[in-house]
Amino acid sequence: MRPERFYSSTGAGEVTRTDPGMNLPGMVSVILDMRGRLLHLEVVPPQKDSPIQSIPSTNWPALFALAGVDVSAYHSAEPEWMPLAWSDSRAAWLGTVAGHADISERIEAAAYRGRPIYFDVIYPWSKPERSLPYTPKSHEKIANIIGVTLFLALALSGVLVMRRNLRLKRSDTRGAMRLGTFVLFSYLAMWLLRSHHLASIEEFYLFLITLSWALLATALVTVMYLALEPFVRRRDPHTLISWSRLLAGQFRDPLVGRDFLIGALYGVWLALYEDADSYVLPLFGKLPPYPGTLSPDALLGIRSAMGDLLFYVLIYVLYSLMIFFFLFLLRLAMKKEWLAAIVVVLVAASTNTGGDYPMVTFAAAALIWLSIVLILRRYGLLALVVGLVVQNVLLVFPLTSHLSRWYAPVGLAGIFVIAAVGVYGFYTSLGGKPLLSGAALDN
């Protein structure tokens, strides 16, 4: 494992290892806004240090420059917010948000031996979360209850329906075996790529834990497939045709290529839509939302990033199968497909009502879930899985236009994978026909 690990925002966050005063060994946590400006810095000093004769002064203006603010516009204040790590000097400043003179802004900082270990931009609505006991909000409690209940209900229903299908010999056991084998070995490959391996007995223990989770994931995916496939094959075969052909190894099938291409385009749209509030809110004079967190594994190099990619594939294979199965059960109960789709959208969107604008969040989530149902019903399971994987690669991989950054190769690897999926889908969907031919000139 590398000595430093950076957690950055989704989007255009920029972090370099050569920033002034940030070369202190230990874990480093960095949060940036969409323009790459510093919002939060947390550094863990070394466990053992050597004595020094004198402590150098701290270059606070360098941190202000990274935050994109003018130090002269702030005045000193008494520090109030404590860093996690011990420090030998603290400082604080008061000012206002640029362009919003009515919104106060507080900046807290701390240093150890002249090197910054803490920097935080604090707004009037910021809360000292470490000092408050965790009390989930009502919408979070509802979301947790709905999520756990649905998961258990779908898993139990899947086992019962699978048992009936196997007894009546309706299930595609060969396809289920192929899918289960893919999930099992993909999970083990994910572990090999994401973990730091050492020649010790602990490695064997970790392998057993990984194997247990891999078998659980394999069992869940297999159950969902065996329960769902016979009914879908009979009533909506178009939603599983490309999926079945891919499992059968027909990688050059035009339908498989079409759904890969559609899924890639859908994933790009999802990523742009989910990040739209970062660009839309400032147009109405609002501050953008607090940036999300990049996957720490995706910041540890291309090998770990490819492990993350396999993780998203596995998660969204199961996720999509469970959505499909939930839609199928509602369709059986309500006898109308459009009504079942509305229930899925409302139930799923009801778990996303947090934030400062709960109704806007609900409406935005409902549109996402409506698109998920439409893609699933119109193009099928394969297009949905590809779309969700592409979306997450775009959101949690460290993408940057500054190719000199140390994490740029990981972002480029993610872009390369998405481009390869799109090119493969487009080329395969042609079915061997040339893109341009002389016959087009005769029409």
C-alpha positions as CSV (number, residue, x, y, z in Angstrom):
1,M,0.0,0.0,0.0
2,R,1.3,3.5,-0.8
3,P,2.2,5.7,2.1
4,E,-0.3,8.3,1.0
5,R,-4.0,8.0,0.0
6,F,-5.9,10.9,-1.4
7,Y,-9.7,11.2,-1.3
8,S,-10.9,13.8,-3.8
9,S,-14.1,15.1,-5.3
10,T,-15.9,13.7,-8.2
11,G,-15.1,15.6,-11.3
12,A,-12.3,18.1,-11.7
13,G,-10.5,17.7,-8.4
14,E,-6.8,18.3,-8.7
15,V,-4.2,17.2,-6.1
16,T,-0.4,17.0,-6.5
17,R,2.3,15.6,-4.3
18,T,4.4,18.7,-4.7
19,D,2.0,21.3,-3.3
20,P,3.7,23.6,-0.8
21,G,3.9,22.1,2.7
22,M,2.0,18.9,1.8
23,N,4.9,16.5,1.6
24,L,4.4,15.2,5.2
25,P,4.5,11.4,5.3
26,G,1.4,9.6,6.6
27,M,-2.2,9.4,5.4
28,V,-3.5,12.5,3.6
29,S,-7.2,13.2,3.0
30,V,-8.0,16.0,0.6
31,I,-11.4,17.3,-0.5
32,L,-11.6,19.7,-3.5
33,D,-14.5,21.5,-5.2
34,M,-15.4,21.1,-8.9
35,R,-12.8,23.7,-9.8
36,G,-10.0,22.0,-8.0
37,R,-10.0,24.4,-5.0
38,L,-9.0,23.1,-1.6
39,L,-11.9,22.6,0.8
40,H,-10.5,20.3,3.4
41,L,-7.1,18.9,4.3
42,E,-6.3,16.3,7.0
43,V,-2.8,14.8,7.4
44,V,-1.7,12.2,9.9
45,P,1.8,13.0,11.1
46,P,4.4,10.3,11.4
47,Q,4.2,8.0,14.5
48,K,7.9,8.6,15.3
49,D,9.7,11.8,14.7
50,S,13.2,13.1,15.4
51,P,13.9,16.2,17.5
52,I,14.7,19.4,15.8
53,Q,16.3,22.6,17.0
54,S,13.7,25.1,15.8
55,I,10.2,25.0,14.3
56,P,9.9,26.8,11.0
57,S,7.0,29.1,10.3
58,T,4.0,27.8,8.5
59,N,3.3,29.0,5.0
60,W,-0.4,29.7,5.5
61,P,-0.8,31.8,2.3
62,A,0.1,28.7,0.2
63,L,-3.0,26.9,1.5
64,F,-5.1,30.0,0.8
65,A,-3.8,29.9,-2.8
66,L,-4.8,26.3,-3.1
67,A,-8.2,27.2,-1.8
68,G,-8.5,29.9,-4.4
69,V,-9.2,32.7,-1.9
70,D,-7.4,36.0,-1.1
71,V,-5.8,35.9,2.3
72,S,-6.0,39.7,2.5
73,A,-9.8,39.5,2.5
74,Y,-9.8,37.6,5.8
75,H,-8.9,38.7,9.4
76,S,-7.5,36.5,12.1
77,A,-9.7,34.9,14.7
78,E,-9.5,32.5,17.6
79,P,-9.4,28.9,16.6
80,E,-12.5,26.9,17.5
81,W,-12.3,23.7,15.4
82,M,-10.0,20.9,16.4
83,P,-8.1,18.7,13.9
84,L,-8.0,14.9,14.5
85,A,-4.2,14.8,14.8
86,W,-2.0,16.6,17.4
87,S,-0.6,19.9,16.2
88,D,1.8,22.4,17.7
89,S,0.2,25.5,16.1
90,R,-3.3,26.5,15.1
91,A,-4.9,29.5,13.3
92,A,-8.2,30.7,12.1
93,W,-9.6,33.5,9.9
94,L,-13.0,35.0,9.2
95,G,-14.3,36.4,5.9
96,T,-17.2,36.0,3.5
97,V,-17.9,33.7,0.5
98,A,-16.6,35.2,-2.7
99,G,-19.6,36.7,-4.5
100,H,-21.9,36.3,-1.5
101,A,-21.1,39.0,1.0
102,D,-24.1,37.9,3.1
103,I,-22.6,34.4,3.8
104,S,-19.8,34.3,6.4
105,E,-17.0,31.9,5.9
106,R,-14.5,30.6,8.5
107,I,-11.2,29.0,7.7
108,E,-9.5,26.8,10.3
109,A,-5.9,25.5,10.0
110,A,-3.3,23.6,12.1
111,A,0.3,22.7,11.6
112,Y,2.9,20.4,12.9
113,R,6.5,21.6,12.8
114,G,5.7,24.2,10.3
115,R,3.9,21.9,7.9
116,P,0.1,22.1,7.5
117,I,-1.8,19.1,8.8
118,Y,-5.3,20.6,8.9
119,F,-7.2,23.0,6.7
120,D,-11.0,23.4,6.6
121,V,-13.4,25.8,5.0
122,I,-16.4,26.2,7.3
123,Y,-19.7,27.7,6.5
124,P,-22.6,28.8,8.8
125,W,-24.4,25.5,8.3
126,S,-21.3,23.3,9.0
127,K,-21.8,21.0,12.0
128,P,-19.2,19.5,14.3
129,E,-20.1,15.9,13.3
130,R,-17.5,14.3,15.5
131,S,-19.0,15.8,18.6
132,L,-22.6,14.7,17.8
133,P,-23.9,11.1,18.2
134,Y,-25.0,9.6,14.9
135,T,-28.7,9.9,14.6
136,P,-30.0,9.0,11.2
137,K,-32.7,11.4,9.8
138,S,-36.2,10.2,9.2
139,H,-35.7,9.8,5.5
140,E,-32.5,7.8,6.1
141,K,-34.4,5.5,8.5
142,I,-37.1,5.0,5.9
143,A,-34.6,4.4,3.1
144,N,-32.7,1.8,5.3
145,I,-36.0,0.0,6.2
146,I,-37.1,-0.1,2.6
147,G,-33.8,-1.3,1.3
148,V,-33.3,-4.1,3.8
149,T,-36.9,-5.2,3.6
150,L,-36.8,-5.3,-0.2
151,F,-33.5,-7.1,-0.3
152,L,-34.7,-9.9,2.1
153,A,-38.1,-10.1,0.4
154,L,-36.6,-10.4,-3.0
155,A,-34.0,-13.0,-1.9
156,L,-36.6,-15.1,-0.2
157,S,-39.0,-14.8,-3.1
158,G,-36.2,-15.7,-5.5
159,V,-35.4,-18.9,-3.6
160,L,-39.1,-19.9,-3.7
161,V,-39.6,-19.1,-7.4
162,M,-36.3,-20.8,-8.3
163,R,-37.3,-23.9,-6.4
164,R,-40.5,-24.1,-8.4
165,N,-38.8,-23.5,-11.7
166,L,-36.2,-26.2,-11.0
167,R,-38.9,-28.7,-10.0
168,L,-40.8,-28.0,-13.3
169,K,-37.5,-28.1,-15.2
170,R,-38.1,-24.7,-16.7
171,S,-34.8,-23.0,-15.8
172,D,-31.8,-22.3,-18.0
173,T,-29.3,-24.2,-15.7
174,R,-26.5,-24.0,-18.3
175,G,-26.8,-20.2,-18.5
176,A,-27.0,-20.0,-14.7
177,M,-23.8,-22.1,-14.4
178,R,-22.0,-19.8,-16.8
179,L,-23.1,-16.7,-15.0
180,G,-22.3,-18.2,-11.6
181,T,-18.8,-19.2,-12.8
182,F,-18.2,-15.7,-14.1
183,V,-19.3,-14.1,-10.8
184,L,-17.1,-16.4,-8.7
185,F,-13.9,-16.0,-10.7
186,S,-14.5,-12.2,-11.2
187,Y,-14.9,-11.8,-7.5
188,L,-11.6,-13.6,-6.8
189,A,-9.9,-11.6,-9.5
190,M,-11.2,-8.4,-8.0
191,W,-9.7,-9.4,-4.7
192,L,-6.3,-10.2,-6.3
193,L,-6.3,-6.8,-8.0
194,R,-7.5,-4.6,-5.1
195,S,-5.6,-6.2,-2.2
196,H,-2.1,-5.8,-1.0
197,H,-0.7,-9.3,-0.8
198,L,2.0,-10.6,1.6
199,A,3.5,-14.0,2.1
200,S,2.0,-14.7,5.5
201,I,-0.7,-16.9,7.1
202,E,-3.0,-13.9,7.2
203,E,-3.2,-14.1,3.4
204,F,-4.8,-17.5,3.6
205,Y,-7.4,-16.1,6.1
206,L,-8.1,-13.2,3.8
207,F,-8.6,-15.7,0.9
208,L,-11.1,-17.7,2.9
209,I,-13.1,-14.5,3.8
210,T,-13.0,-13.5,0.1
211,L,-14.1,-16.9,-1.0
212,S,-17.1,-16.8,1.4
213,W,-18.2,-13.5,0.0
214,A,-17.6,-14.7,-3.6
215,L,-19.8,-17.8,-2.9
216,L,-22.5,-15.6,-1.4
217,A,-22.5,-13.3,-4.4
218,T,-22.5,-16.3,-6.8
219,A,-25.5,-17.8,-4.9
220,L,-27.5,-14.5,-5.0
221,V,-26.9,-13.9,-8.7
222,T,-27.7,-17.6,-9.6
223,V,-30.9,-17.6,-7.6
224,M,-32.1,-14.4,-9.2
225,Y,-31.3,-15.7,-12.7
226,L,-32.9,-19.1,-12.2
227,A,-36.0,-17.4,-10.7
228,L,-36.4,-14.8,-13.4
229,E,-35.2,-16.3,-16.7
230,P,-38.0,-18.8,-17.4
231,F,-40.7,-16.1,-17.1
232,V,-38.8,-13.5,-19.0
233,R,-37.9,-15.9,-21.8
234,R,-41.6,-16.7,-22.2
235,R,-43.0,-13.1,-21.9
236,D,-40.2,-10.6,-22.7
237,P,-37.5,-12.6,-24.5
238,H,-36.0,-9.4,-26.1
239,T,-34.7,-8.2,-22.7
240,L,-32.5,-11.3,-22.2
241,I,-31.4,-12.2,-25.8
242,S,-28.2,-10.2,-25.9
243,W,-27.5,-11.3,-22.3
244,S,-27.9,-15.0,-23.1
245,R,-25.8,-14.7,-26.3
246,L,-23.0,-13.0,-24.3
247,L,-23.0,-15.8,-21.7
248,A,-22.9,-18.3,-24.6
249,G,-19.7,-16.6,-25.8
250,Q,-21.2,-15.0,-28.9
251,F,-19.1,-11.9,-28.5
252,R,-19.4,-10.8,-32.2
253,D,-23.2,-10.9,-32.2
254,P,-24.6,-7.6,-33.5
255,L,-27.3,-7.5,-30.8
256,V,-24.6,-7.8,-28.1
257,G,-22.7,-5.0,-29.7
258,R,-25.8,-2.8,-29.9
259,D,-26.6,-3.2,-26.2
260,F,-22.9,-2.5,-25.3
261,L,-23.1,0.8,-27.3
262,I,-26.4,1.8,-25.9
263,G,-25.3,1.0,-22.4
264,A,-22.1,3.1,-22.8
265,L,-24.1,6.1,-24.0
266,Y,-26.7,5.7,-21.2
267,G,-23.9,5.5,-18.6
268,V,-22.4,8.8,-19.9
269,W,-25.8,10.5,-19.7
270,L,-26.3,9.2,-16.2
271,A,-23.0,10.5,-15.0
272,L,-23.6,14.0,-16.6
273,Y,-27.1,14.1,-15.1
274,E,-26.1,13.0,-11.6
275,D,-23.4,15.7,-11.5
276,A,-25.5,18.4,-13.1
277,D,-26.3,20.2,-9.7
278,S,-22.7,21.2,-9.5
279,Y,-23.2,23.3,-12.6
280,V,-26.9,24.3,-12.3
281,L,-27.0,25.5,-8.7
282,P,-24.4,28.3,-9.2
283,L,-26.5,29.6,-12.1
284,F,-29.2,30.4,-9.6
285,G,-26.9,32.0,-7.0
286,K,-26.6,28.8,-4.9
287,L,-23.5,27.1,-3.7
288,P,-22.7,23.8,-5.4
289,P,-23.1,20.6,-3.3
290,Y,-20.3,19.4,-1.1
291,P,-18.2,17.2,-3.4
292,G,-18.4,13.4,-3.3
293,T,-15.6,11.0,-2.6
294,L,-13.4,9.2,-5.1
295,S,-12.8,5.5,-4.6
296,P,-9.6,5.1,-2.6
297,D,-8.8,1.9,-4.5
298,A,-9.0,3.8,-7.8
299,L,-6.3,6.2,-6.5
300,L,-3.8,3.4,-5.7
301,G,-2.9,2.7,-9.3
302,I,-4.3,1.0,-12.5
303,R,-4.2,-2.4,-10.9
304,S,-6.5,-1.4,-8.0
305,A,-8.7,0.6,-10.4
306,M,-9.3,-2.4,-12.6
307,G,-10.3,-4.3,-9.4
308,D,-12.8,-1.5,-8.7
309,L,-14.1,-1.9,-12.3
310,L,-14.7,-5.6,-11.6
311,F,-16.5,-4.7,-8.4
312,Y,-18.9,-2.5,-10.2
313,V,-19.6,-5.2,-12.8
314,L,-20.4,-7.7,-10.0
315,I,-22.5,-5.2,-8.0
316,Y,-24.6,-4.1,-10.9
317,V,-25.2,-7.6,-12.3
318,L,-26.8,-8.4,-9.0
319,Y,-28.4,-5.0,-8.7
320,S,-30.0,-5.1,-12.2
321,L,-31.2,-8.7,-11.7
322,M,-32.9,-7.7,-8.4
323,I,-34.6,-4.7,-10.0
324,F,-35.8,-6.9,-12.9
325,F,-37.1,-9.5,-10.5
326,F,-38.9,-6.8,-8.4
327,L,-40.5,-5.4,-11.5
328,F,-41.6,-8.9,-12.5
329,L,-43.2,-9.6,-9.1
330,L,-45.1,-6.4,-9.2
331,R,-46.2,-7.1,-12.7
332,L,-47.6,-10.4,-11.6
333,A,-49.4,-8.8,-8.6
334,M,-50.8,-5.8,-10.4
335,K,-51.5,-7.4,-13.9
336,K,-50.4,-4.1,-15.5
337,E,-46.8,-3.4,-16.6
338,W,-47.1,0.4,-16.5
339,L,-48.5,0.3,-13.0
340,A,-45.7,-1.9,-11.8
341,A,-43.1,0.4,-13.4
342,I,-44.6,3.4,-11.6
343,V,-44.5,1.6,-8.2
344,V,-40.8,0.7,-8.8
345,V,-39.9,4.3,-9.6
346,L,-41.8,5.8,-6.6
347,V,-40.5,3.2,-4.1
348,A,-36.9,3.6,-5.3
349,A,-37.1,7.4,-5.5
350,S,-38.6,7.6,-2.0
351,T,-35.2,6.5,-0.6
352,N,-33.6,9.7,-2.1
353,T,-35.3,12.6,-0.4
354,G,-32.4,14.1,1.6
355,G,-30.4,17.3,1.0
356,D,-31.5,20.9,1.2
357,Y,-34.2,20.5,-1.4
358,P,-35.9,17.1,-0.7
359,M,-38.6,17.4,-3.3
360,V,-36.1,18.3,-6.0
361,T,-34.0,15.4,-4.9
362,F,-37.0,13.1,-5.1
363,A,-37.9,14.3,-8.6
364,A,-34.3,13.9,-9.8
365,A,-34.1,10.4,-8.4
366,A,-37.5,9.5,-9.9
367,L,-36.2,10.6,-13.4
368,I,-33.1,8.3,-12.9
369,W,-35.3,5.4,-11.9
370,L,-37.7,6.0,-14.8
371,S,-34.7,5.9,-17.2
372,I,-33.5,2.6,-15.5
373,V,-36.9,1.0,-16.0
374,L,-37.2,2.2,-19.6
375,I,-33.7,1.0,-20.6
376,L,-34.4,-2.4,-18.9
377,R,-37.8,-2.8,-20.7
378,R,-36.7,-1.4,-24.1
379,Y,-33.1,-2.8,-24.5
380,G,-32.7,-5.3,-21.7
381,L,-30.5,-6.4,-18.9
382,L,-27.1,-6.1,-20.7
383,A,-27.6,-2.5,-21.7
384,L,-28.6,-1.6,-18.1
385,V,-25.6,-3.3,-16.5
386,V,-23.1,-1.7,-18.9
387,G,-24.7,1.7,-18.4
388,L,-24.5,1.6,-14.6
389,V,-20.9,0.4,-14.7
390,V,-19.9,3.2,-17.1
391,Q,-21.7,5.7,-14.9
392,N,-19.7,4.7,-11.8
393,V,-16.4,4.6,-13.6
394,L,-17.0,8.2,-14.7
395,L,-18.0,9.3,-11.2
396,V,-15.5,7.6,-8.9
397,F,-12.3,7.4,-11.1
398,P,-10.0,10.4,-10.8
399,L,-10.6,12.1,-14.2
400,T,-8.4,15.1,-15.0
401,S,-7.4,17.1,-18.0
402,H,-3.9,17.7,-16.4
403,L,-2.0,14.7,-17.7
404,S,1.0,15.5,-15.5
405,R,-0.9,14.7,-12.3
406,W,0.2,11.5,-10.6
407,Y,-3.3,10.0,-10.7
408,A,-3.9,10.9,-14.4
409,P,-3.1,7.4,-15.7
410,V,-5.9,5.9,-13.6
411,G,-8.4,8.3,-15.0
412,L,-7.1,7.7,-18.5
413,A,-7.5,3.9,-17.9
414,G,-11.2,4.5,-17.0
415,I,-11.7,6.6,-20.2
416,F,-9.9,3.9,-22.3
417,V,-12.2,1.2,-20.9
418,I,-15.3,3.2,-21.7
419,A,-14.0,4.1,-25.2
420,A,-13.2,0.5,-25.8
421,V,-16.7,-0.6,-24.8
422,G,-18.2,2.0,-27.1
423,V,-15.9,1.2,-30.1
424,Y,-16.5,-2.6,-29.6
425,G,-20.3,-2.0,-29.4
426,F,-20.4,0.2,-32.5
427,Y,-18.2,-2.1,-34.6
428,T,-19.9,-5.3,-33.5
429,S,-23.4,-3.8,-34.0
430,L,-22.6,-3.4,-37.7
431,G,-22.6,-7.2,-38.1
432,G,-19.6,-7.2,-40.4
433,K,-21.0,-4.6,-42.7
434,P,-18.8,-1.7,-43.7
435,L,-19.6,1.7,-42.3
436,L,-19.4,3.3,-45.7
437,S,-20.0,1.5,-48.9
438,G,-20.6,2.4,-52.5
439,A,-24.2,1.1,-52.3
440,A,-25.1,4.1,-50.2
441,L,-24.2,6.4,-53.2
442,D,-26.7,4.5,-55.4
443,N,-29.7,5.3,-53.2
